[in-house]
């Protein structure tokens, strides 16, 4: 299977208006978005991919929040997606065999569960301290741009 690509907005690479945070958590994306909405007074909403963008069998889980204050959008993106290969599903002596494949947005950091892309110009002064106070997040830290721009899975439009 060919490697999967994921497109991020072009302003992330060209201007340094965003910070990228790695989040380690044991909860699902919808619950993390819900807890972030409660704790940060945000409004993360699931962003379904458009039909023409659905070249992937199951795209990376993605939540978007556009603040009313006119700031740039915040994004919560899953680092891992699971794809069940229907072509290799076959029946064996012990029942049907299913091949499950995991793809990572950033392969070099497979232990990260979610990525949070936050505008630098945000009204919230210390987003990292706020994230660490959430019970659902075990670890949160900022990731440098150099570490992720070398990734072949990311496309900057």
HELIX and SHEET records of a PDB file:
HELIX    1   1 UNK A   11  UNK A   14  1                                   4    
HELIX    2   2 UNK A   29  UNK A   40  1                                  12    
HELIX    3   3 UNK A   51  UNK A   53  5                                   3    
HELIX    4   4 UNK A  107  UNK A  109  5                                   3    
HELIX    5   5 UNK A  127  UNK A  132  1                                   6    
HELIX    6   6 UNK A  145  UNK A  149  1                                   5    
SHEET    1   A 2 UNK A   6  UNK A   8  0                                        
SHEET    2   A 2 UNK A 154  UNK A 156  1                                        
SHEET    1   B 6 UNK A  45  UNK A  46  0                                        
SHEET    2   B 6 UNK A  62  UNK A  65 -1                                        
SHEET    3   B 6 UNK A  74  UNK A  78 -1                                        
SHEET    4   B 6 UNK A 114  UNK A 119 -1                                        
SHEET    5   B 6 UNK A  18  UNK A  25 -1                                        
SHEET    6   B 6 UNK A 137  UNK A 143 -1                                        
SHEET    1   C 2 UNK A  80  UNK A  92  0                                        
SHEET    2   C 2 UNK A  95  UNK A 104 -1                                        
END                                                                             
